[in-house]
């Protein structure tokens, strides 16, 4: 099992689905391989064997790795730069689909029936990551699979996965100060009550169409002058408008809760008429008291939620990780376990970007992750490296190495 898991992890780490084939050939020629020296794989499994074993591995066995990596970053003081006010960490959450097919399916697949009678099978997840407005890196915490289970007639959904996510996140990090950043799907009272129960704060998108009663109440308060407004003009002639009001009823229910509301608009002058029009508008609810002093910081935190899409999902889909690629669907856990291994590889790369000088130099030299790992894959096929330090030093300056042909064994 160890060799199969680490072989699969190695594939995702160097972003090469053909890694096993090349490393098996290298081991036959030289008696060793990079899977052995860098990933601790003693016996390289056959491709089919690896998939069969991974399909039967319990997905919960991977979760402690995310917790352990995060705690190591904390102990090394590398996570402090992600703190917002009051030493709180902003955990952005969002859902995403990573597998879709009209032919392949498993018992955990979500089903969508079309009008023509066809079905689309899919796998979806709810992902969470620690983000900060000033940092490009994101720190994945855990992910929750949106999956069907035996004996359940109603399909699983993102909101239910979100509830499980909040509970598991608090179990993994019982003492961490956490602020949840979510979209309009999460800004409902039952979800907010679960966040509060787990001793977390929240900054959640509040779309006017989803909160008509609340927005009517705010509109009335605005006419009475109770809504505070802050305007700032920038050098491009745009006007940034912050509005806020505290202690707002979230809905019209008898047991409604009070939340604090704030919004942000950008007014941009028309090139022809000079008249300013709204070009960006968003609003949020939070349990933090909003003031004229912290409104800009809250807006930055609210907008930071999109980093889970831009810096996490888009990177995983378009920067070589290929999470939408079907590496193998299996009948139990294979598809999700490959995703977990991919996310762990991404997590380690993020850690390297934050903490490892050699990795940072390689990124600076080559400019992108795709270029870096393209070089690594090329070297992997022809050279055996005894350590990651040696590999990255070779990437930085290949001419400084004298390569010695290895004898078998």
C-alpha positions, 0 to 999 in steps of 0.5 A: 500500500505504501509503494502504491500511494507514494507512486500515485503521489509521485505522479501528481507531484511531478505532474506526470501520469507516465511516471511509473513507466519511466521509473520502472525502465530506469530501475531495470537499467540502473537498479534504482529510480527517483521514485525510490530515492525521492519518494521512498518507493521500494517496489514500483507497482504496475499501473493497474495494480496501483489503481486497484490498491488505491481504489480500496484505500479509505479516503479518511486516511489522507486527512491527517496529512493536511492537519499535520502540514498546517501544524508544521507551518504554524510551528515554523511561524510561516502561517503567521503572515496569513493572520488577519485581525485578532490573529484570525485566519480566513478560510475561504470555501467553495465547491467545484466539479472534478469529474464528469461523464455520461458513461463512467459511474460509481455508487458515489457519483452524483446523477443529473438526469437530462430531458432526453433521458440521458444521465451525467455522472459527476464527482464534486467537492467542497474545498477550503483554504487559508487565504490572505488579501496580500499573499498569492499562496493559499493553504489547503486545509481539508476538502469534503466530498459531495457524494451519495451514500448507500441507503440515501435517496436524496442526493448530497449537496454543497450546503450539506458538505459545507456543514460537515466541512465546518465540523471537521475543520474545527475537529482538526484545529480546535484552538485556531481562530477561524473566519469562514469566507463563503458565497451566497449559498452559505449566507443562510441562518442554518449554516451561520448557526453551525459556524457559530456553534463551532466557535468561528466567525464569518464573512459571507456574500449576501446577494440582494435577490437571496435576502429580499427582506433584509435588503428592504429593511436596509433600504428603509434604514438608508432613507432614515440615514442609519446606513453609514457611507464612506467615499474615496476617489482614486487617481483614475477618477473612480469612486470607491463607495463603502456602506455599512450598518450593524444589527440587521435582521437576516430574514423575516422568521420569528427566530431571526438572527442579527448580522452586520451588513456591508457593501462595496461599489466602484463608480467609473466615469464614462469615457464619453459623458464623464458620468460615473456608473457602477462597474463593480458591486458586492455585499456581505454579512458578518458577525464582526462589528463594522466601523469606518475604521475597519470597513476597508479591511473587511471588504478586502477580506470579503473579496479575498474569498475569490482566491479559492477559485483563482489561486486554488481551483484555476491553478489545479485545473490549468497549471499542470495539476489537471484535476479534471483529468480522469486518471482512473475512476474505480468502483470505490475511492480511486477518483477521489483518492487521486484528487487527494494526492493531487491536492497534497502535491499542490499543498507541498508546492505551496509550502515550498513557495513559502519556506524553501529558498531553492524552490523559490530560486527555481520558480524565479528562474523558470517563471511558472510552475508548468515550466519548472515541472516540465524541466523536472520531468525531463530530468527525471527520465534520464538522471537519478537524484539522491535528494530534492536539494540535488534536483533543484540545484541541478535545475538552477545550474546543470553545468555545475554538475558532473554526471556519473553513469550508474552501474546496475545495482 
